[in-house]
Amino acid sequence: MLTRRLLLTVPLAAPALARAQLRWDPPRPISLLVGFAPGGGTDIIARLLAPALQQTLGQPIAVENRPGASGTIAALTGSRAAPDGLTVYMSTVSASAVVPPQMSPPPFDIYSDQTPIVLAATVPLVAVVPTTSPARDLAGLIARAKADPGGLNYASSGVATQQHLAAELLSAAAGIRMTHVPFRGTGQAVNEILAGRIDLAIDTFPTYLPHIRGERARALATTMPQRISWLPDLPTVAESGFPGFDANVWYMLMGPPDMPVSIRDRWAEAVGAALADPVLRPRIEAAGFIPGGGSSDDAAALLRRDAERYATVIRQSSIHIE
């Protein structure tokens, strides 16, 4: 009877043993690459998550800023890393889905040369102007732009980034022409807005939230279909005369190609736990982010959907990436 009981327990124990063997724990410190300068949305969400991920994974995590080429420098570096889970990158819809296919030649294939791990967060964009601007609302800004074609400028963190595309979508919808001024990261653009040297930015909401609250920049409208809870009195672009206008930025943890499923899933699990943390989650939301989550398959589907969507926008706007 005892022998029979032991035999019966073996099939039940085997799956648990297999799961334990599949678990990955990083053996050395980790590099988390960010493709934009400090102070932008990508940098903010990476640094918010890093301490919790470090605690879960049991290794130090160094957030490394490698700005340039609309975020693709860090993405390219990450795509060439060893698939051992020790180098990952916090990417964006522009750096991993939109910009690379438009470059000639593409620096990497967005489907075969990177591994979507998990959606970290999504943010609306917000149209902001300096406090010295005479524009008090979006209609006022558009009136200025129509009166001086090409005279107003707007900032972005690089060609074909979401900031650039959102401004071009607005320009097309409103029938205006403005001058694009790309920077190496959102942080640099913020400084120019605060100094009054740039007329407009349509940028990630978390980046400008403290400046809006501190009355160092003026918000005109947000870009998602619905108003945002952080500033419920602020109208959307859609409400301001452009029905159907919708733009946002997502941040996704990415790894190199051929990352083993056990490592990918361990990272996704760690990010999911961080996003569910009752202390950290309210901090992420208070900073202006909509926490992400879901599976790696969900992340891959989102990448493909937006890559296809924005390729159409770029063709229609005649945007060229050198």
ZINORSUL-V747946 format. One record per backbone hydrogen bond with DSSP energy under -0.5 kcal/mol. NH is the residue of the N-H (numbers start at 0). CO is the residue of the C=O. Records with the same first field share a line. If there is no record, write none. Layout:
BEGIN
NH=CO ; CO
END
This chain:
BEGIN
4=0
5=1
6=2
7=3
8=4
9=5 ; 6
10=6
11=7
12=8
13=9
14=10
15=11
16=12
17=13
18=14
19=15
20=16
21=17
22=18
29=59
30=85
31=29 ; 61
32=30 ; 87
33=63
34=89
39=36
43=39
44=40
45=41
46=42
47=43
48=44
49=45
50=46
52=48
53=49
54=50
55=51
56=52
57=53
58=53
61=29
62=60
63=31 ; 61
64=62
65=33 ; 63
67=34 ; 183
70=67
71=68
72=67
73=65
74=70
75=71
76=72
77=73
78=74
79=75 ; 76
80=77
83=81
87=30
88=253
89=32
90=88 ; 251
92=249
95=91
96=92
97=92
98=93
101=98
102=98 ; 99
109=107
112=108
114=254
115=113
116=252
117=252
118=292
119=250
120=250
121=289
122=248
124=246
125=202
126=220
127=125 ; 200
128=217
130=215
132=129
140=136
141=137
142=138
143=139
144=140
145=141
146=142
147=143
149=176
150=147
151=147
153=178
154=199
155=180
160=157
164=160
165=161
166=162
167=163
168=164
169=165
170=166
171=167
172=168
173=169
174=170
175=170
178=151
179=177
180=153
182=155
187=184
188=184
189=185
190=186
191=187
192=188
193=189
194=190
195=192
196=191
197=191
199=152
200=127
201=154
202=125 ; 200
204=123
206=203
207=203 ; 204
208=204
209=205
211=207
212=208
213=209
214=211
215=210
216=210
217=128
218=216
219=126
220=126
221=234
222=124
230=227
231=228
233=230
234=232
236=221
239=235
240=237
241=236
244=241
246=222
248=122
250=120
251=90
252=117
253=88
254=114
256=78
258=255
259=82
262=259
263=259
264=260
265=261
266=262
267=263
268=264
269=265
270=266
271=267
272=268
273=269
274=270
275=271
276=272 ; 273
280=276
282=278
283=279
284=280
285=281
286=282
287=284
288=283
289=121
290=288
291=119
292=118
298=294
299=295
300=296
301=297
302=298
303=299
304=300
305=301
306=302
307=303
308=304
309=305
310=306
311=307
312=308
313=309
314=310
315=311
316=312
317=313 ; 314
318=313
321=319
END
